[in-house]
């Protein structure tokens, strides 16, 4: 019996050793596979992080460039508008004096819009003017702007005799003398066109 027990113990020890070796092998395999999987997962996470940071950096640079462009264009646009305020105001007043008299003045804001009109020392907001007076100012603004952009500084060719005289006579009821004063700023071609009518 002792012999059988010794033999059983020996077999149990061998089985234990075999299982222990198998367990060590499985752990080694698991460690290798597990580490490899973790290493790949880490590499993938680092790649994704790098790409995200790179994309964010590019987007940040584009945003900063767009902001700089917007600020530069806004500054230049405001400077350009300010540069046009005085010439536009002067042109409106020069033309408007033929209609409203020598005391005619206007205020033009930085958006190049007439905000008020002064006649004989009385200043009135454009919003408070009658529709006809607003139309008159609108025509004066267009004529002044046209004279600013024309090559010779005069009003570009248009049927001044037809539309302007009609506006002055019908809307202002001031007679053709005023219309002639406004028409004097038109180039010769407009006068020729008018005579042909």
C-alpha positions as CSV (number, residue, x, y, z in Angstrom):
1,X,0.0,0.0,0.0
2,X,2.8,2.3,0.7
3,X,4.1,1.6,-2.7
4,X,0.7,2.4,-4.3
5,X,0.5,5.6,-2.2
6,X,4.0,6.6,-3.2
7,X,3.2,5.9,-6.9
8,X,0.0,7.9,-6.6
9,X,1.9,10.8,-5.0
10,X,4.5,10.6,-7.7
11,X,1.8,10.7,-10.5
12,X,0.1,13.5,-8.7
13,X,3.4,15.4,-8.5
14,X,4.0,14.9,-12.2
15,X,0.5,16.0,-13.1
16,X,0.9,19.0,-10.8
17,X,4.3,19.9,-12.5
18,X,2.8,19.4,-16.0
19,X,-0.2,21.6,-15.1
20,X,2.2,24.1,-13.5
21,X,4.3,24.2,-16.7
22,X,1.1,24.5,-18.8
23,X,-0.1,27.4,-16.6
24,X,3.3,29.1,-16.9
25,X,3.1,28.7,-20.6
26,X,-0.5,30.1,-20.8
27,X,0.5,33.0,-18.6
28,X,3.4,33.8,-20.8
29,X,1.3,33.6,-23.9
30,X,-1.4,35.7,-22.3
31,X,1.2,38.3,-21.2
32,X,2.7,38.4,-24.7
33,X,-0.7,38.6,-26.4
34,X,-2.1,41.0,-23.8
35,X,1.0,43.3,-23.9
36,X,0.9,43.2,-27.7
37,X,-2.8,44.2,-27.7
38,X,-2.2,46.9,-25.2
39,X,0.8,48.2,-27.2
40,X,-1.3,48.3,-30.3
41,X,-4.1,50.0,-28.5
42,X,-1.7,52.6,-27.0
43,X,-0.1,53.2,-30.5
44,X,-3.6,53.7,-32.0
45,X,-4.6,56.0,-29.2
46,X,-1.4,58.1,-29.6
47,X,-2.0,58.2,-33.4
48,X,-5.6,59.4,-32.9
49,X,-4.5,62.0,-30.4
50,X,-1.7,63.3,-32.7
51,X,-4.1,63.6,-35.6
52,X,-6.7,65.4,-33.4
53,X,-4.1,67.8,-32.0
54,X,-2.7,68.4,-35.6
55,X,-6.3,69.1,-36.9
56,X,-7.0,71.4,-34.0
57,X,-3.7,73.3,-34.5
58,X,-4.5,73.7,-38.3
59,X,-8.1,74.8,-37.4
60,X,-6.7,77.3,-34.8
61,X,-4.3,78.7,-37.4
62,X,-7.1,79.1,-39.9
63,X,-9.3,80.7,-37.4
64,X,-6.6,83.2,-36.4
65,X,-5.9,84.0,-40.1
66,X,-9.6,84.5,-40.7
67,X,-9.9,86.7,-37.7
68,X,-6.9,88.8,-38.8
69,X,-8.3,89.1,-42.3
70,X,-11.8,90.1,-41.0
71,X,-10.2,92.7,-38.6
72,X,-8.0,94.1,-41.3
73,X,-10.8,94.3,-43.9
74,X,-13.1,95.9,-41.3
75,X,-10.5,98.5,-40.4
76,X,-9.8,99.2,-44.0
77,X,-13.5,99.4,-44.8
78,X,-14.1,101.8,-42.0
79,X,-11.1,104.0,-43.1
80,X,-12.4,104.0,-46.6
81,X,-15.9,104.9,-45.6
82,X,-14.5,107.7,-43.4
83,X,-12.5,108.9,-46.4
84,X,-15.7,109.1,-48.5
85,X,-17.8,110.9,-45.9
86,X,-16.5,114.4,-46.5
87,X,-16.4,114.2,-50.3
88,X,-19.9,112.7,-50.4
89,X,-21.3,115.3,-48.0
90,X,-19.6,118.1,-49.9
91,X,-21.0,116.8,-53.2
92,X,-24.6,116.5,-51.7
93,X,-24.3,120.0,-50.3
94,X,-22.9,121.5,-53.6
95,X,-25.8,120.0,-55.6
96,X,-28.4,120.6,-52.9
97,X,-27.7,124.3,-52.7
98,X,-29.2,124.7,-56.1
99,X,-32.4,123.3,-54.8
100,X,-32.6,124.3,-51.1
101,X,-30.5,127.5,-51.1
102,X,-27.0,128.5,-49.9
103,X,-27.8,127.5,-46.2
104,X,-28.3,123.8,-47.1
105,X,-26.2,121.3,-45.1
106,X,-26.4,117.6,-44.5
107,X,-24.8,115.2,-41.9
108,X,-23.4,112.0,-43.4
109,X,-22.5,109.1,-41.0
110,X,-19.7,106.5,-41.5
111,X,-22.2,104.2,-43.3
112,X,-22.4,106.9,-45.9
113,X,-26.0,107.6,-45.1
114,X,-27.5,111.1,-44.7
115,X,-28.8,111.3,-41.2
116,X,-30.0,114.9,-41.1
117,X,-30.7,117.9,-43.3
118,X,-30.3,121.6,-42.4
119,X,-32.0,124.3,-44.3
120,X,-31.9,127.9,-43.1
121,X,-30.5,126.9,-39.7
122,X,-33.3,124.3,-39.1
123,X,-31.9,120.7,-38.7
124,X,-34.3,117.8,-39.2
125,X,-33.6,114.1,-39.0
126,X,-34.0,112.3,-42.4
127,X,-36.6,110.1,-40.8
128,X,-38.7,113.1,-39.9
129,X,-38.6,114.5,-43.5
130,X,-41.6,114.0,-45.8
131,X,-41.3,111.2,-48.4
132,X,-40.8,113.8,-51.1
133,X,-37.9,115.4,-49.2
134,X,-36.4,112.0,-48.6
135,X,-36.6,111.3,-52.3
136,X,-34.9,114.6,-53.1
137,X,-32.1,113.7,-50.8
138,X,-31.8,110.3,-52.3
139,X,-31.4,111.8,-55.7
140,X,-28.8,114.2,-54.5
141,X,-26.9,111.4,-52.8
142,X,-26.9,109.4,-56.1
143,X,-25.8,112.4,-58.2
144,X,-23.0,113.2,-55.7
145,X,-21.8,109.6,-55.6
146,X,-21.9,109.5,-59.4
147,X,-19.8,112.6,-59.6
148,X,-17.3,111.2,-57.1
149,X,-16.7,108.0,-59.2
150,X,-16.8,109.6,-62.7
151,X,-13.4,110.3,-64.3
152,X,-13.8,114.1,-64.7
153,X,-15.7,114.7,-61.4
154,X,-18.9,115.6,-63.2
155,X,-22.1,113.7,-63.3
156,X,-21.9,110.8,-65.7
157,X,-24.0,111.0,-68.9
158,X,-27.7,110.6,-68.1
159,X,-30.9,112.2,-69.2
160,X,-30.5,115.1,-66.8
161,X,-32.9,117.3,-68.7
162,X,-35.6,114.8,-68.6
163,X,-35.5,113.2,-65.1
164,X,-33.9,116.0,-63.1
165,X,-36.0,118.9,-64.5
166,X,-39.1,116.8,-64.0
167,X,-38.1,116.1,-60.4
168,X,-37.3,119.7,-59.6
169,X,-40.4,121.1,-61.3
170,X,-42.9,118.5,-60.1
171,X,-41.6,117.6,-56.6
172,X,-39.9,120.8,-55.6
173,X,-42.0,123.3,-57.6
174,X,-39.1,125.6,-57.8
175,X,-39.0,126.2,-61.6
176,X,-36.5,125.3,-64.3
177,X,-33.9,127.8,-63.2
178,X,-32.9,125.5,-60.3
179,X,-33.0,122.5,-62.6
180,X,-30.6,124.4,-65.0
181,X,-28.3,125.0,-62.0
182,X,-28.2,121.2,-61.3
183,X,-27.8,120.4,-65.0
184,X,-24.8,122.6,-65.3
185,X,-22.9,119.9,-63.5
186,X,-23.7,117.3,-66.2
187,X,-21.2,116.7,-69.0
188,X,-21.7,118.0,-72.4
189,X,-23.0,114.7,-73.7
190,X,-26.1,115.0,-71.4
191,X,-26.8,118.5,-72.7
192,X,-26.5,117.3,-76.3
193,X,-28.9,114.4,-75.5
194,X,-31.3,116.8,-74.0
195,X,-31.3,119.1,-77.1
196,X,-32.0,116.1,-79.3
197,X,-35.2,115.3,-77.3
